[in-house]
Amino acid sequence: MSSFKYAAKNAAPIYESVVNNKGKKIINKILMGTYVTILEQQGNWYRVATAGPDGWMHSDNLTGNMGLKIFFLDVGQGDGVLIEIGKYRILIDAGPDNSMYSYLTKWQFKYLLDNNKKIHIDYVIISHFDTDHYKGVIRILEDVNFSFGTLIHPGILKFATKNNPYSTGLGDTIKHSGKTILTHVFDDLLNTTDP
C-alpha cells in the first residue's frame, strides 16, 4: 500500500469516523489533488492526515494520480502561479518578496521538507523582469532544499534606474545612432562581479 494518495474529487469529504461502512460527520473537505498521508486502512476506508482535521476518506475519493492543480497566489504587486500536473511542477513568477517562498516551504511542500525530501521544480518561468515578478524567485533558487529543471525567461527587458521603481538595477539607457542601448554591457551575467 502506498503511504500517500491524492483527493480524486473536488471538495472530497473527510469523516470523523466510519460506522457500518458509512462515513459519519464530515469534519473536513479538501481540494482535488490534495496530498494525504495514509495512516491506516479498513476495507474501502482510509484514515488520512492532511491539511486541516484528519479523519476517514472512502477509496472512491482517493487516487494515486495527482491530476492537474493550479494555484494563483497573491504575492504582492501581482500573482505567482504554481502548476502541478502529474509529476511535473511549474512555477510562473514569484512576486517582489519572499511570499511565494513562504507559501512553498510553510504550506504547499511542508510535507516534503518535514520528511527531508527536496522540492523539485521542473520549470521556472519569469514572465518579465520587473521586480514584482522575478525578485521572489531569488530566495527559492538560493535554497538548497529546491532543485530545478529549466529556467525560462524573455531576457533582460527593463534597464532604467531613473524614476523606475521596478528597475532591475542594470543601468540606464542612452540614445546612440537612433538606438537605445545600455550604458553598461555585461559579457557574462552569471559571473559578473558588478553589483
C-alpha positions as CSV (number, residue, x, y, z in Angstrom):
1,M,0.0,0.0,0.0
2,S,1.3,3.5,-0.9
3,S,1.9,5.7,2.1
4,F,0.1,8.6,0.4
5,K,-2.7,9.4,-2.1
6,Y,-4.4,12.4,-3.6
7,A,-8.0,13.6,-3.4
8,A,-9.8,12.4,-6.5
9,K,-12.7,14.8,-6.4
10,N,-13.1,18.5,-5.5
11,A,-14.4,19.1,-2.0
12,A,-13.6,15.4,-1.1
13,P,-15.1,14.8,2.3
14,I,-13.2,13.6,5.3
15,Y,-15.3,12.0,8.0
16,E,-14.8,11.9,11.8
17,S,-15.5,8.2,11.9
18,V,-16.8,5.2,10.0
19,V,-19.8,3.2,11.3
20,N,-21.3,0.2,9.4
21,N,-19.1,1.1,6.4
22,K,-20.5,4.6,6.2
23,G,-18.8,7.9,7.0
24,K,-20.2,9.8,10.0
25,K,-20.0,13.5,10.4
26,I,-18.0,15.4,7.7
27,I,-15.2,17.3,9.5
28,N,-13.1,18.5,6.6
29,K,-13.3,18.9,2.8
30,I,-10.2,19.0,0.6
31,L,-9.5,20.1,-3.0
32,M,-8.9,17.7,-5.8
33,G,-5.2,16.8,-6.0
34,T,-4.6,17.5,-2.3
35,Y,-1.9,15.2,-0.8
36,V,-3.0,12.9,2.0
37,T,-0.9,10.6,4.2
38,I,-2.4,7.2,4.7
39,L,-2.4,6.3,8.4
40,E,-4.4,3.1,8.2
41,Q,-6.9,1.2,6.1
42,Q,-10.1,-0.6,7.0
43,G,-11.7,-2.1,3.9
44,N,-12.5,0.7,1.5
45,W,-11.8,3.4,4.1
46,Y,-8.6,5.1,4.8
47,R,-7.7,7.1,7.8
48,V,-5.7,10.1,6.5
49,A,-3.7,13.1,7.7
50,T,-3.9,16.2,5.6
51,A,-4.5,20.0,5.7
52,G,-7.0,20.6,8.5
53,P,-8.6,18.0,10.7
54,D,-7.6,14.4,9.9
55,G,-10.1,11.6,9.5
56,W,-11.5,8.9,7.2
57,M,-11.9,9.0,3.4
58,H,-13.6,6.5,1.2
59,S,-11.4,4.9,-1.6
60,D,-13.8,6.4,-4.2
61,N,-12.5,9.9,-3.2
62,L,-8.8,8.9,-3.4
63,T,-6.4,8.3,-6.3
64,G,-2.7,7.6,-6.9
65,N,-2.6,10.3,-9.5
66,M,-2.4,14.0,-8.6
67,G,-4.1,15.3,-11.7
68,L,-3.9,19.0,-12.6
69,K,-3.6,21.6,-9.8
70,I,-3.2,25.3,-10.5
71,F,-2.6,27.8,-7.6
72,F,-2.8,31.5,-8.2
73,L,-1.1,33.3,-5.3
74,D,-1.3,36.9,-4.4
75,V,2.4,37.6,-3.9
76,G,2.3,41.4,-3.7
77,Q,2.1,43.6,-6.8
78,G,1.0,40.7,-9.0
79,D,0.3,37.0,-8.8
80,G,2.5,34.0,-8.8
81,V,1.3,30.7,-10.3
82,L,2.2,27.1,-9.3
83,I,1.0,24.4,-11.7
84,E,1.3,20.7,-10.8
85,I,0.4,18.1,-13.3
86,G,1.4,14.5,-12.7
87,K,5.0,14.5,-11.5
88,Y,5.7,18.0,-13.1
89,R,5.8,21.3,-11.2
90,I,5.8,24.7,-13.0
91,L,6.4,28.0,-11.2
92,I,5.5,31.2,-13.0
93,D,6.7,34.4,-11.4
94,A,7.0,34.8,-7.6
95,G,6.4,38.4,-6.7
96,P,8.7,41.1,-5.2
97,D,9.5,39.4,-1.9
98,N,9.5,36.1,0.0
99,S,5.8,35.5,-0.1
100,M,6.0,32.7,-2.7
101,Y,8.9,31.1,-0.9
102,S,7.0,31.2,2.4
103,Y,4.0,29.6,0.8
104,L,6.0,26.8,-0.8
105,T,8.0,26.0,2.3
106,K,5.5,26.5,5.1
107,W,2.4,25.2,3.3
108,Q,2.4,23.6,-0.1
109,F,5.6,21.4,0.2
110,K,5.9,21.4,4.0
111,Y,5.2,17.6,3.9
112,L,8.3,17.0,1.8
113,L,10.5,19.2,3.8
114,D,9.3,17.6,7.0
115,N,10.4,14.3,5.5
116,N,13.8,15.6,4.5
117,K,13.0,15.5,0.8
118,K,14.0,18.1,-1.8
119,I,11.4,20.1,-3.7
120,H,12.0,19.7,-7.5
121,I,10.5,22.4,-9.8
122,D,10.7,21.3,-13.4
123,Y,10.1,24.7,-15.0
124,V,10.6,28.2,-13.5
125,I,9.1,30.8,-15.9
126,I,9.7,34.5,-15.4
127,S,7.2,36.5,-17.5
128,H,9.3,39.6,-17.4
129,F,12.0,41.3,-15.4
130,D,10.0,43.8,-13.3
131,T,11.0,43.2,-9.7
132,D,7.4,42.4,-8.7
133,H,7.6,39.4,-11.0
134,Y,11.1,38.0,-10.6
135,K,12.6,39.1,-7.3
136,G,10.7,36.5,-5.2
137,V,12.3,33.7,-7.3
138,I,15.8,34.5,-6.0
139,R,15.2,33.2,-2.4
140,I,13.7,29.9,-3.9
141,L,16.7,29.5,-6.2
142,E,19.1,30.0,-3.3
143,D,17.5,27.4,-1.1
144,V,19.4,24.0,-1.2
145,N,16.1,22.2,-0.5
146,F,15.0,23.1,-4.0
147,S,16.2,21.6,-7.3
148,F,15.3,22.8,-10.7
149,G,14.9,21.7,-14.3
150,T,14.6,24.6,-16.8
151,L,14.5,28.3,-16.2
152,I,12.6,30.2,-18.9
153,H,12.7,34.0,-19.3
154,P,12.3,36.6,-22.0
155,G,15.7,38.2,-21.4
156,I,16.5,41.4,-19.6
157,L,13.8,43.8,-20.5
158,K,14.0,46.8,-18.3
159,F,17.1,48.7,-17.5
160,A,16.4,52.3,-16.5
161,T,17.2,53.2,-12.9
162,K,16.0,56.8,-13.0
163,N,12.4,57.2,-11.7
164,N,11.7,53.5,-12.2
165,P,10.6,51.7,-9.0
166,Y,10.7,48.3,-10.9
167,S,14.3,48.7,-12.1
168,T,16.4,45.6,-12.5
169,G,19.3,47.8,-11.4
170,L,21.4,47.0,-14.5
171,G,21.9,50.6,-15.6
172,D,20.5,53.5,-17.5
173,T,20.0,53.6,-21.3
174,I,21.2,56.2,-23.8
175,K,20.2,57.0,-27.4
176,H,23.1,56.3,-29.8
177,S,22.7,56.3,-33.6
178,G,19.0,56.1,-33.3
179,K,19.1,53.1,-31.0
180,T,18.5,52.7,-27.2
181,I,21.4,51.0,-25.6
182,L,22.7,50.1,-22.1
183,T,25.4,52.4,-20.7
184,H,27.0,49.2,-19.2
185,V,27.3,46.0,-21.1
186,F,27.7,42.6,-19.4
187,D,29.6,39.8,-21.3
188,D,28.6,37.2,-18.7
189,L,25.7,37.9,-16.3
190,L,26.3,34.7,-14.3
191,N,29.9,35.5,-13.5
192,T,29.9,39.3,-13.2
193,T,31.2,40.9,-10.0
194,D,29.3,44.1,-10.6
195,P,26.5,44.8,-8.1
